Amino acid sequence: MLCYWGAQVREGFGLTQPDKVKHVNDGIRCVCPTSEIQDMSAGKYSFGFIQNEKVSVLRLRGDNNGLDEKLKPLNLKKDRIKSIACGESGGVVLAYGGKVFIINKSTLCTPLKDLSNRHVIQISCGDQHSMALTQEGQVFVWGENSHGQLGLGEGRSGSQTPQHVQCLDGVPLAQISAGGDHSFVLSLSGVVFGWGKNSSGQLGLGNTTDRHVPTVVRSLNGKKTEFISCGGEHTATLSKGGTVFTFGSGVYGQLGHNTFKDEHLPQVVSELWGSKVSQVTCGRHHTLVLVASSKRIYSFGCGMQGQLGNGQMTNQSVPSAVLLPAEFNDKYTIGKLFAGENHSFALFYKVPGNKSTKPKSNQSGRIVTLDDKMIDQWASECNSKSWKAVKNKIYKVFSSAASLNGSFLKTSCDEHYQTSAEVSGLDFELVKKALAKLSMDERVMSKVVKTVHGTLLPSLKTLSLVSVEVLRIYLLLPELIRVCQEQDRAKLLEGLASNILQLNSDALKVLETYWSKLPDDCLKGLVKLFCKETSKSIGRIAVDGINLNAPKRLEQLAQVLQMFYKVCCNAHNKITKSHFIINEINDLLDTLQSITEDLNNPLHNENLPALMILVNYYDQTLKKLKSFPCIFNLEAKCRFMKNKLHPRYYPLLLRRTALLDDCFRELKKSNDQDLKGLLVVRYAEDVTYRSDVNKRDFFLNVFKELRKPDSQFFMYNDNKTMIWFPSQPSVEKEKYLLLGILCGLAFNNSCVVHLPFPLALFKKLLNVKPSLQDLKEFDPVFGQSLEHVLNYCGDVLEEMEMPLTVTWDGREVELDPTNPRNFVTNSNKTEFVDNCVDYTLNKSVEEVFEEFKTGFFKGCDKDLVVMFEPEELRGLLVGNEDYDWDILKQNTTYEGLLYAEHLTVISFWQVFEELTSNQKKTFLLFLTGFERVPILGMSQVKMTVRNLLNSTEEHLPQALTCHSLLELPIHQGRAKLKEKLIEALNHKRGFWEE
């Protein structure tokens, strides 16, 4: 049964004889056509009805074309019609096969050829424009574009042929809706997009500016919107749970807010609050809602022609009940509401034996998405005659980012409705189970891989990312690639990495947030997937030689890995640096080293051009990779740094007696290019010059001068084991710039120095925020006291009345100068501790540190420094204290007359074992010029022992530090050897000797 009310029209519409039209309460009429009405639409000048999957159209006199008000069937031959949408003068018809037909003013119906190869699932008409949604989630529009209602961008004119709204690609859409001159779409996760005319605020964007492209209605985010209806100049949305929002023109009361004012932002229709509305539909200037649980229809807005059905011919600004006969409640259930220009309609269905005859809801209006049922169907039909149809379905799903983005949504607790820059809305348990099942059929997977590689991945480059929902594809594809055959992974990962890196910074930020919130096993799998392929790529380059495309592919994979590393550092403690290391980089370094040696070998002169090309190829590949240090192990980083070429020399002529003054004087005169050169130190007092010995001697002694308390460069912790910058420096700031240059020179020249700063310094150099643990390293007592503050419970803190101050470097400082008398409480204790750390390690030394940092990066290559983690940078600059003397002995080699079983060698090692711990450290300094062990450990100290030529028992052992070469006199007894070795260590420091 069809009930209608409003402006006068032909009695019964021609669906039945006029005398069979039943008149019920004020102005409400009911018709019971012989064939059930499946769908209808009411435009400004026409009504359309679908019965038995056929369409009939009634034209109204208002079109001034002289047409009679007769219901005319449309000749659509064998096409079964699913739905109809009427606009101001024409309309659109949709067949079950997805074909679209246009109804013109003369009621002729013609196929829309431009969409003939598309499977359309929804249609909608505004006054002068139309919309279509395809099964793959694409939106097409045509018609007038006077206010941007086509959504194609500013400056575009109207079009009589369908135009693709490309900026919505990738968004999994649930619905389209066209109003007078505005348009809306709704995503499966409840995100609402509007565009077009906005003169009354009908787009809900808070203003009255027209929009020419789809724009997110942010005030509806998280409102669980399930349906949108557009009126002439107003819009209504329905949320899950039955809440109605309206906005736009309110001049007739059509917003239902008990006012006749416009609303530029969505507002709840408060009179309907708690009513659990199940349907809403907008006419030109009025609105209808259905509360199915109470079988009641409410209306509001323009009622001058009776379209509100409340017995009055007035406008109504609050919902009022439509006056339906009470007996309808027992005999019928309300199926669907329709609202037109100034008419209202309701379809009723009989309920015989409490069973509704209402047709089952048709799910074909949804875009195609992937689920378990579909995968099972593919698997069961892949070897049958249905395989061609299965292939088409696979293509539809896996060629469409929108289809995949609408799959596997986390519907429990409606979490997918909370999709935002923080929440992806995906259910990863469903994802893993479904894709694992998908991978079990080789034939299906082969078609999936072909579609993803050939169609989906190239299409991602054109996505405009109008919504964060589009980014789900970047979470789903890695899970798919993980279950692919190994031979398919390389090309898919290459395409995925390329697409990730072309995202803009805002999209990357959201994607990184999504990664950070992945389940641990998913993120670990993601890292492992990219690491494995990166490793294979490096291995191929190391073995295969020149491939011009390989470095670019490798760079992209490594860059994505670096992004994962950043995410894991910030959020995932279970995924450590070791998960990212790719040891094959050492193979690449080995290959480069081998070719470089061949290049320098005169025997390979005939291959010189080819070798130079290879060296340049591998060198350039490594230079690109160094931007992604997470994949380097420490050995590879150090080797890379060691292999760095110094384009020039940087000479320093100094006096031993004025070492620090001369050093600072020379540094002041030097420019940045000079400082990047290989350091060469000459002493004015020396007759001969030995570069490496002098350089190590220089750094040893200049930093010893700097560490002396009377230098006043630093403040010291309580036990005098560590240094930090003073909050009130006694020396001019420029000297901290020079100190930074000096430290940068040490780094750039691979020299270990004794500079006992806490880890905080090296974090700050790498822009990593220092923590409470860093403060605790420098001042354990203060750090522990702050930890106690964090652990205090109850009223302890309040009773202590601890002021918000910190005492540091002899000064008490207010941490909150605006409230100087405040105390530490349970509510502000975390902020207090954070402020203490921030003051001591940042604010108190801000100016001094910035000078130091500027100088440091003047003295070394910043792009090399950033390859290292803070712990690694400290180890590289100041070494470590892992004195494994057994390894030193194991790695020692012998030359000249000496060998491992020689009596002098045996005596030496016996003497060495008898040395004290400090004497052994002094021996390391004697041998290498460094007081501490290199960052890679004692295995990096390769000592060579040989006999001292022309020596007697009175000769001292000597060392050539640049080669870690120890020369021992022969024929000395054990006691004499010990005496002379200790004498050399205590007084001579053999590397000073000529």
KERO-129585 format. One line per 5 residues: number of its first residue (from 0); their letters; for each residue x, y, z of C-alpha. Coordinates in steps of 0.1 Angstrom, whole numbers. Example, Ala and Ser with C-alpha at 12.3 -4.5 7.8 and 13.67 -1.06 7.14 Angstrom:
<domars>
0> AS> 123 -45 78 | 137 -11 71;
</domars>
This chain:
<domars>
0> MLCYW> 0 0 0 | 11 35 -9 | 1 64 13 | 6 100 2 | -2 135 12;
5> GAQVR> 6 170 1 | -2 190 -31 | -31 180 -53 | -21 155 -80 | -40 130 -102;
10> EGFGL> -60 108 -79 | -42 75 -75 | -14 85 -99 | -28 61 -124 | -17 32 -102;
15> TQPDK> -53 23 -96 | -87 37 -105 | -96 70 -87 | -126 55 -70 | -104 29 -54;
20> VKHVN> -83 56 -36 | -89 55 1 | -91 89 19 | -80 85 55 | -73 113 80;
25> DGIRC> -69 149 69 | -55 149 34 | -39 115 35 | -48 91 7 | -40 54 2;
30> VCPTS> -38 33 -29 | -34 -5 -32 | -21 -12 -67 | -25 -47 -81 | 12 -50 -83;
35> EIQDM> 34 -42 -53 | 55 -10 -55 | 92 -19 -50 | 106 15 -52 | 97 51 -62;
40> SAGKY> 110 86 -65 | 94 120 -64 | 110 148 -84 | 98 184 -90 | 77 176 -121;
45> SFGFI> 76 138 -121 | 70 107 -101 | 85 73 -109 | 73 39 -97 | 88 5 -100;
50> QNEKV> 65 -25 -101 | 75 -60 -111 | 109 -46 -120 | 93 -23 -146 | 92 15 -145;
55> SVLRL> 62 39 -150 | 65 77 -148 | 39 103 -142 | 46 138 -155 | 31 168 -136;
60> RGDNN> 16 199 -153 | 42 221 -137 | 67 214 -165 | 46 235 -189 | 51 210 -217;
65> GLDEK> 14 203 -220 | 18 167 -211 | -12 149 -196 | -10 135 -161 | -10 100 -172;
70> LKPLN> 12 72 -159 | 34 60 -187 | 54 28 -187 | 90 31 -199 | 101 6 -226;
75> LKKDR> 133 -9 -213 | 129 -42 -231 | 143 -70 -210 | 161 -50 -184 | 150 -56 -148;
80> IKSIA> 148 -23 -130 | 162 -19 -95 | 157 18 -86 | 148 52 -99 | 158 87 -91;
85> CGESG> 138 118 -103 | 153 153 -106 | 137 186 -115 | 127 175 -150 | 143 142 -159;
90> GVVLA> 155 112 -140 | 177 82 -139 | 169 45 -138 | 191 17 -126 | 188 -19 -138;
95> YGGKV> 199 -50 -117 | 228 -56 -141 | 243 -22 -132 | 231 -5 -164 | 220 31 -162;
100> FIINK> 192 47 -183 | 183 84 -186 | 147 96 -186 | 143 129 -205 | 114 154 -205;
105> STLCT> 94 134 -230 | 96 103 -209 | 119 86 -233 | 145 63 -217 | 179 58 -233;
110> PLKDL> 210 39 -220 | 238 60 -206 | 265 46 -229 | 294 62 -211 | 287 39 -181;
115> SNRHV> 280 8 -201 | 312 -8 -190 | 306 0 -154 | 285 -19 -129 | 265 9 -112;
120> IQISC> 249 1 -78 | 234 34 -67 | 220 65 -84 | 208 99 -72 | 194 131 -87;
125> GDQHS> 195 167 -77 | 177 194 -95 | 200 196 -125 | 227 170 -118 | 229 133 -112;
130> MALTQ> 253 109 -95 | 262 72 -98 | 282 49 -76 | 299 18 -91 | 304 -16 -76;
135> EGQVF> 342 -8 -73 | 335 24 -53 | 339 50 -80 | 316 81 -82 | 304 95 -116;
140> VWGEN> 285 128 -120 | 269 147 -148 | 246 177 -154 | 249 213 -144 | 278 226 -123;
145> SHGQL> 267 261 -115 | 278 258 -78 | 304 231 -80 | 278 203 -74 | 297 179 -97;
150> GLGEG> 327 180 -74 | 352 182 -103 | 371 213 -91 | 368 250 -95 | 364 264 -130;
155> RSGSQ> 348 232 -145 | 316 237 -165 | 287 213 -165 | 288 180 -185 | 262 159 -201;
160> TPQHV> 284 129 -200 | 295 112 -167 | 326 125 -152 | 347 105 -127 | 352 122 -93;
165> QCLDG> 387 110 -90 | 394 126 -56 | 371 101 -39 | 389 71 -53 | 400 47 -26;
170> VPLAQ> 373 58 -1 | 350 28 6 | 316 45 0 | 283 34 14 | 260 59 -1;
175> ISAGG> 256 88 -25 | 229 116 -22 | 221 146 -44 | 202 177 -33 | 190 208 -51;
180> DHSFV> 225 220 -61 | 246 201 -36 | 259 166 -33 | 270 142 -5 | 286 108 -2;
185> LSLSG> 290 86 29 | 318 61 36 | 314 27 52 | 330 41 84 | 306 70 86;
190> VVFGW> 327 98 71 | 306 124 54 | 317 144 24 | 298 173 9 | 302 197 -20;
195> GKNSS> 283 222 -42 | 260 250 -32 | 263 261 4 | 244 294 5 | 224 282 36;
200> GQLGL> 251 261 52 | 236 229 36 | 271 214 35 | 275 215 73 | 310 231 71;
205> GNTTD> 303 261 94 | 301 287 67 | 282 295 35 | 310 292 9 | 304 268 -20;
210> RHVPT> 327 239 -24 | 339 226 -57 | 355 194 -45 | 343 168 -19 | 350 181 16;
215> VVRSL> 349 162 49 | 321 174 73 | 344 171 103 | 317 179 129 | 301 145 119;
220> NGKKT> 332 125 124 | 326 98 150 | 288 102 149 | 283 68 133 | 265 82 103;
225> EFISC> 246 56 84 | 224 75 60 | 222 110 43 | 193 127 26 | 195 160 8;
230> GGEHT> 167 184 3 | 165 216 -18 | 188 235 5 | 190 215 36 | 205 181 46;
235> ATLSK> 197 154 72 | 218 126 85 | 209 95 105 | 233 79 129 | 234 44 142;
240> GGTVF> 212 43 172 | 187 67 156 | 200 102 162 | 191 127 135 | 213 157 125;
245> TFGSG> 200 185 102 | 217 216 88 | 213 242 60 | 182 262 53 | 157 265 81;
250> VYGQL> 134 291 67 | 104 267 66 | 114 249 98 | 127 219 79 | 156 215 103;
255> GHNTF> 132 207 132 | 152 228 157 | 122 249 169 | 135 278 149 | 133 291 113;
260> KDEHL> 170 300 112 | 196 284 90 | 222 262 106 | 257 260 92 | 268 231 113;
265> PQVVS> 250 198 119 | 227 200 149 | 208 172 166 | 170 173 163 | 165 174 200;
270> ELWGS> 128 167 199 | 136 133 184 | 164 125 209 | 160 89 222 | 134 80 196;
275> KVSQV> 157 57 177 | 148 70 143 | 151 44 116 | 146 65 84 | 150 101 74;
280> TCGRH> 142 117 40 | 142 153 28 | 118 169 4 | 123 203 -12 | 115 222 20;
285> HTLVL> 103 195 45 | 116 165 63 | 101 131 72 | 114 106 98 | 103 71 108;
290> VASSK> 104 56 142 | 99 20 133 | 96 7 169 | 65 29 174 | 53 27 138;
295> RIYSF> 51 65 137 | 61 90 111 | 71 125 120 | 73 155 98 | 86 191 99;
300> GCGMQ> 92 220 76 | 70 235 49 | 34 224 52 | 16 250 31 | 3 223 8;
305> GQLGN> -4 196 34 | 29 178 28 | 34 174 66 | 3 152 70 | -7 167 103;
310> GQMTN> -40 182 92 | -26 217 90 | -15 240 62 | 13 257 81 | 50 255 84;
315> QSVPS> 62 234 114 | 97 239 130 | 94 209 154 | 86 173 145 | 49 164 146;
320> AVLLP> 33 131 140 | 17 123 107 | -20 115 113 | -21 79 102 | -50 57 111;
325> AEFND> -44 37 143 | -55 5 126 | -25 7 103 | -4 -4 133 | -20 -38 133;
330> KYTIG> -23 -45 96 | 8 -30 81 | 44 -23 87 | 60 8 73 | 86 0 46;
335> KLFAG> 101 32 32 | 95 70 32 | 98 93 2 | 96 131 1 | 93 152 -31;
340> ENHSF> 88 189 -40 | 57 193 -19 | 46 157 -15 | 52 129 10 | 49 92 5;
345> ALFYK> 51 60 26 | 51 24 15 | 33 0 37 | 34 -37 36 | 8 -61 50;
350> VPGNK> 17 -82 81 | -3 -115 77 | 2 -137 107 | 27 -111 121 | 50 -118 91;
355> STKPK> 58 -89 69 | 55 -91 31 | 81 -64 28 | 107 -74 2 | 141 -85 16;
360> SNQSG> 167 -57 17 | 189 -58 -14 | 226 -58 -5 | 236 -52 -42 | 237 -15 -33;
365> RIVTL> 270 -20 -15 | 304 -18 -31 | 321 -51 -34 | 344 -60 -5 | 364 -91 4;
370> DDKMI> 353 -115 31 | 355 -152 41 | 324 -161 22 | 337 -147 -11 | 371 -164 -6;
375> DQWAS> 354 -197 0 | 333 -192 -32 | 364 -185 -53 | 382 -216 -39 | 352 -238 -47;
380> ECNSK> 347 -225 -82 | 383 -219 -94 | 385 -253 -112 | 350 -252 -126 | 333 -236 -156;
385> SWKAV> 327 -206 -134 | 365 -197 -133 | 360 -169 -158 | 334 -153 -136 | 356 -158 -105;
390> KNKIY> 385 -141 -123 | 363 -111 -130 | 353 -109 -93 | 389 -112 -82 | 398 -83 -106;
395> KVFSS> 369 -62 -92 | 381 -66 -56 | 418 -64 -61 | 419 -36 -87 | 399 -13 -64;
400> AASLN> 415 4 -34 | 380 13 -22 | 369 -23 -22 | 399 -34 -1 | 397 -4 21;
405> GSFLK> 361 -14 29 | 371 -49 38 | 378 -64 72 | 364 -34 92 | 364 -37 129;
410> TSCDE> 327 -37 136 | 329 -50 172 | 320 -20 195 | 316 0 162 | 353 7 163;
415> HYQTS> 354 13 126 | 332 44 131 | 360 59 151 | 384 58 121 | 406 88 124;
420> AEVSG> 443 98 121 | 447 76 152 | 425 46 144 | 426 27 111 | 393 8 118;
425> LDFEL> 407 -25 105 | 404 -59 123 | 438 -75 118 | 427 -108 131 | 401 -110 103;
430> VKKAL> 428 -97 78 | 453 -125 87 | 428 -153 87 | 412 -143 55 | 444 -137 36;
435> AKLSM> 459 -170 49 | 429 -188 35 | 432 -169 2 | 468 -180 -2 | 459 -217 0;
440> DERVM> 446 -217 -36 | 475 -211 -61 | 453 -203 -90 | 434 -177 -71 | 466 -161 -57;
445> SKVVK> 481 -160 -92 | 452 -138 -104 | 453 -117 -72 | 490 -110 -77 | 486 -102 -114;
450> TVHGT> 458 -77 -106 | 475 -61 -77 | 508 -56 -96 | 492 -46 -129 | 463 -25 -118;
455> LLPSL> 460 -17 -81 | 496 -5 -74 | 498 18 -104 | 464 33 -94 | 476 42 -59;
460> KTLSL> 497 70 -74 | 466 89 -84 | 448 87 -51 | 442 121 -36 | 439 110 0;
465> VSVEV> 408 130 7 | 402 108 38 | 424 87 61 | 404 57 51 | 423 56 18;
470> LRIYL> 455 48 38 | 441 14 49 | 454 -1 17 | 490 5 29 | 482 -17 59;
475> LLPEL> 465 -44 40 | 489 -49 11 | 519 -59 33 | 497 -86 49 | 488 -98 14;
480> IRVCQ> 524 -98 2 | 535 -118 32 | 513 -147 20 | 524 -145 -16 | 549 -168 -32;
485> EQDRA> 584 -156 -27 | 590 -150 -64 | 561 -125 -64 | 571 -105 -33 | 599 -85 -49;
490> KLLEG> 578 -68 -76 | 549 -62 -52 | 571 -47 -24 | 588 -25 -49 | 555 -11 -60;
495> LASNI> 543 -7 -25 | 575 11 -13 | 573 34 -43 | 537 43 -34 | 544 48 3;
500> LQLNS> 572 73 -5 | 550 94 -28 | 526 101 0 | 526 137 13 | 539 144 47;
505> DALKV> 505 146 64 | 495 112 50 | 529 97 61 | 524 110 96 | 490 92 98;
510> LETYW> 504 60 83 | 533 60 108 | 507 64 136 | 488 34 121 | 520 14 120;
515> SKLPD> 527 22 156 | 494 8 167 | 497 -24 147 | 497 -57 168 | 533 -66 175;
520> DCLKG> 532 -97 153 | 519 -76 124 | 546 -49 127 | 573 -75 132 | 561 -92 101;
525> LVKLF> 562 -59 82 | 597 -52 92 | 608 -88 84 | 592 -86 50 | 610 -54 40;
530> CKETS> 643 -65 56 | 643 -98 37 | 637 -81 4 | 663 -54 11 | 688 -80 21;
535> KSIGR> 682 -99 -12 | 685 -67 -32 | 718 -58 -16 | 731 -93 -21 | 722 -92 -58;
540> IAVDG> 740 -58 -63 | 771 -71 -45 | 772 -102 -67 | 757 -92 -101 | 774 -58 -106;
545> INLNA> 759 -29 -124 | 721 -27 -127 | 710 9 -132 | 675 3 -117 | 687 -17 -87;
550> PKRLE> 700 11 -65 | 668 31 -68 | 647 1 -58 | 670 -7 -29 | 669 29 -18;
555> QLAQV> 631 29 -16 | 630 -3 4 | 656 10 28 | 638 43 32 | 606 25 42;
560> LQMFY> 626 4 67 | 639 36 82 | 604 48 86 | 595 16 104 | 625 21 126;
565> KVCCN> 614 55 136 | 580 41 146 | 595 12 166 | 618 36 184 | 589 56 196;
570> AHNKI> 563 29 203 | 574 -7 201 | 601 -18 226 | 596 -54 216 | 610 -46 181;
575> TKSHF> 647 -37 186 | 674 -24 163 | 686 -60 157 | 654 -66 137 | 665 -40 111;
580> IINEI> 702 -49 107 | 711 -62 72 | 745 -78 74 | 747 -81 36 | 758 -44 36;
585> NDLLD> 792 -57 48 | 793 -78 16 | 788 -47 -4 | 816 -30 15 | 838 -60 9;
590> TLQSI> 830 -59 -28 | 839 -22 -30 | 871 -27 -10 | 881 -56 -33 | 875 -36 -65;
595> TEDLN> 893 -5 -50 | 924 -27 -43 | 923 -40 -79 | 920 -4 -90 | 952 4 -72;
600> NPLHN> 970 -27 -84 | 993 -19 -114 | 986 -54 -127 | 950 -44 -135 | 958 -13 -155;
605> ENLPA> 941 -27 -186 | 908 -29 -167 | 911 6 -152 | 880 22 -169 | 857 -7 -160;
610> LMILV> 870 -8 -124 | 865 29 -120 | 829 25 -132 | 823 -3 -107 | 839 17 -79;
615> NYYDQ> 817 47 -86 | 786 24 -89 | 791 7 -55 | 802 40 -39 | 771 58 -50;
620> TLKKL> 749 29 -39 | 764 30 -4 | 761 68 -2 | 724 65 -9 | 721 38 18;
625> KSFPC> 738 58 45 | 707 80 47 | 690 49 63 | 714 39 91 | 689 15 107;
630> IFNLE> 700 -12 83 | 737 -8 91 | 753 -28 119 | 779 -9 139 | 808 -26 120;
635> AKCRF> 794 -14 86 | 789 21 99 | 825 23 111 | 838 8 79 | 818 33 59;
640> MKNKL> 832 61 80 | 867 48 77 | 864 46 39 | 854 82 37 | 877 102 15;
645> HPRYY> 892 134 28 | 895 158 -2 | 922 179 15 | 945 182 45 | 940 204 75;
650> PLLLR> 974 213 90 | 978 225 126 | 1012 238 138 | 1012 239 176 | 1036 243 205;
655> RTALL> 1034 216 232 | 1039 243 258 | 1008 263 247 | 988 235 232 | 953 247 241;
660> DDCFR> 959 284 232 | 975 275 199 | 948 251 191 | 920 276 197 | 939 303 178;
665> ELKKS> 942 280 147 | 906 269 149 | 894 305 149 | 912 311 116 | 899 280 98;
670> NDQDL> 869 279 75 | 844 250 72 | 862 235 42 | 895 234 60 | 880 217 90;
675> KGLLV> 866 189 69 | 901 179 57 | 923 152 71 | 939 166 103 | 977 169 102;
680> VRYAE> 994 180 135 | 1029 193 137 | 1047 203 168 | 1071 233 167 | 1095 215 190;
685> DVTYR> 1098 183 169 | 1125 178 143 | 1107 151 124 | 1071 146 118 | 1049 115 123;
690> SDVNK> 1013 123 114 | 993 96 133 | 1015 97 164 | 1012 135 166 | 975 135 160;
695> RDFFL> 967 110 188 | 991 127 211 | 974 160 203 | 939 148 212 | 951 130 243;
700> NVFKE> 968 161 257 | 944 188 246 | 914 171 262 | 935 165 293 | 940 203 295;
705> LRKPD> 903 209 289 | 892 185 317 | 913 202 343 | 891 220 368 | 910 253 364;
710> SQFFM> 900 253 327 | 865 262 340 | 849 247 309 | 827 222 328 | 808 214 359;
715> YNDNK> 815 180 375 | 792 155 392 | 797 147 429 | 822 119 424 | 841 138 397;
720> TMIWF> 836 110 371 | 814 130 346 | 813 165 332 | 785 187 319 | 781 222 307;
725> PSQPS> 778 249 334 | 746 269 337 | 767 300 344 | 798 296 323 | 830 314 333;
730> VEKEK> 845 313 299 | 833 331 268 | 807 314 247 | 830 313 217 | 852 288 234;
735> YLLLG> 824 263 235 | 821 267 197 | 858 259 195 | 854 230 219 | 826 216 196;
740> ILCGL> 849 220 166 | 876 201 184 | 852 172 192 | 840 172 156 | 876 170 144;
745> AFNNS> 882 140 167 | 851 123 152 | 861 131 116 | 896 118 121 | 885 86 139;
750> CVVHL> 903 95 171 | 891 83 205 | 892 110 232 | 885 110 269 | 855 133 273;
755> PFPLA> 832 119 300 | 799 135 291 | 767 116 299 | 747 101 271 | 725 132 272;
760> LFKKL> 751 151 251 | 751 126 223 | 713 124 223 | 711 162 220 | 735 162 191;
765> LNVKP> 712 138 173 | 680 157 183 | 669 129 207 | 652 142 238 | 672 134 270;
770> SLQDL> 654 115 297 | 654 111 335 | 678 81 331 | 703 104 314 | 701 129 343;
775> KEFDP> 705 99 367 | 737 89 349 | 752 122 356 | 737 128 391 | 725 94 405;
780> VFGQS> 714 109 438 | 693 136 422 | 679 112 396 | 669 87 422 | 652 114 443;
785> LEHVL> 631 123 413 | 622 87 407 | 610 86 443 | 588 116 436 | 572 97 408;
790> NYCGD> 566 67 430 | 551 85 459 | 514 76 466 | 487 90 488 | 491 123 506;
795> VLEEM> 529 120 511 | 538 147 485 | 512 171 498 | 525 167 533 | 561 173 522;
800> EMPLT> 552 207 507 | 580 204 482 | 583 236 461 | 583 236 424 | 620 244 422;
805> VTWDG> 652 227 412 | 687 233 427 | 713 229 400 | 749 241 397 | 746 260 429;
810> REVEL> 714 278 421 | 678 273 431 | 655 279 401 | 617 284 400 | 602 259 375;
815> DPTNP> 570 278 373 | 577 315 378 | 541 324 373 | 531 305 404 | 562 307 427;
820> RNFVT> 546 294 458 | 531 262 444 | 541 227 456 | 545 193 440 | 514 173 441;
825> NSNKT> 502 139 428 | 486 157 399 | 517 176 388 | 545 153 399 | 551 140 364;
830> EFVDN> 553 175 350 | 576 185 378 | 600 157 371 | 599 164 333 | 606 201 340;
835> CVDYT> 636 192 362 | 651 171 335 | 643 197 309 | 660 225 330 | 691 206 340;
840> LNKSV> 699 191 306 | 683 216 282 | 673 251 294 | 701 257 318 | 728 250 291;
845> EEVFE> 708 261 260 | 732 288 248 | 764 270 256 | 752 237 240 | 740 255 208;
850> EFKTG> 775 269 205 | 790 235 211 | 766 218 186 | 773 244 159 | 811 239 163;
855> FFKGC> 808 201 164 | 791 200 130 | 816 225 116 | 843 200 125 | 828 169 110;
860> DKDLV> 804 157 84 | 769 158 98 | 756 132 73 | 780 107 88 | 772 116 124;
865> VMFEP> 734 110 119 | 742 74 109 | 749 66 145 | 726 61 175 | 735 82 206;
870> EELRG> 751 52 223 | 771 45 192 | 782 81 188 | 795 82 223 | 813 49 218;
875> LLVGN> 828 62 186 | 840 94 201 | 851 84 236 | 855 46 232 | 844 21 258;
880> EDYDW> 858 4 289 | 854 -32 278 | 891 -42 283 | 892 -78 271 | 929 -85 273;
885> DILKQ> 925 -121 262 | 913 -109 228 | 943 -85 225 | 966 -115 230 | 946 -137 206;
890> NTTYE> 948 -111 178 | 985 -103 182 | 1008 -112 153 | 1046 -114 153 | 1073 -103 129;
895> GLLYA> 1110 -104 125 | 1128 -128 149 | 1098 -131 172 | 1070 -157 172 | 1044 -169 197;
900> EHLTV> 1068 -195 214 | 1098 -172 215 | 1112 -168 250 | 1109 -130 248 | 1073 -132 237;
905> ISFWQ> 1064 -157 265 | 1082 -134 290 | 1063 -104 277 | 1029 -120 282 | 1038 -132 316;
910> VFEEL> 1049 -97 326 | 1017 -83 310 | 995 -106 332 | 1013 -92 363 | 1005 -56 355;
915> TSNQK> 978 -38 374 | 945 -29 357 | 956 8 354 | 990 -3 340 | 973 -24 313;
920> KTFLL> 952 6 303 | 984 27 302 | 999 0 279 | 969 4 256 | 976 41 254;
925> FLTGF> 1013 34 249 | 1005 10 220 | 976 29 203 | 976 64 215 | 941 58 229;
930> ERVPI> 932 54 266 | 899 36 259 | 889 6 238 | 875 14 203 | 838 12 199;
935> LGMSQ> 839 -22 181 | 859 -37 210 | 894 -50 216 | 892 -71 185 | 898 -38 165;
940> VKMTV> 933 -35 182 | 956 -56 160 | 989 -55 178 | 1021 -66 160 | 1052 -75 180;
945> RNLLN> 1086 -76 165 | 1122 -74 178 | 1138 -40 184 | 1168 -38 161 | 1203 -33 176;
950> STEEH> 1188 -34 211 | 1206 -41 244 | 1192 -50 278 | 1190 -13 287 | 1168 -4 258;
955> LPQAL> 1131 4 265 | 1103 -12 246 | 1090 11 219 | 1057 15 201 | 1046 29 167;
960> TCHSL> 1011 39 176 | 998 45 140 | 1004 7 134 | 999 -6 169 | 1034 -20 166;
965> LELPI> 1053 -30 197 | 1091 -34 195 | 1107 -55 222 | 1144 -58 230 | 1156 -94 228;
970> HQGRA> 1178 -112 254 | 1162 -94 283 | 1153 -116 312 | 1117 -115 325 | 1125 -92 355;
975> KLKEK> 1145 -68 333 | 1117 -68 307 | 1091 -59 333 | 1113 -31 347 | 1119 -15 313;
980> LIEAL> 1082 -19 302 | 1069 -2 333 | 1095 26 329 | 1084 31 293 | 1048 33 304;
985> NHKRG> 1054 56 333 | 1079 81 318 | 1086 78 281 | 1053 68 265 | 1071 53 236;
990> FWEE> 1051 69 209 | 1068 103 218 | 1101 89 210 | 1118 93 177;
</domars>
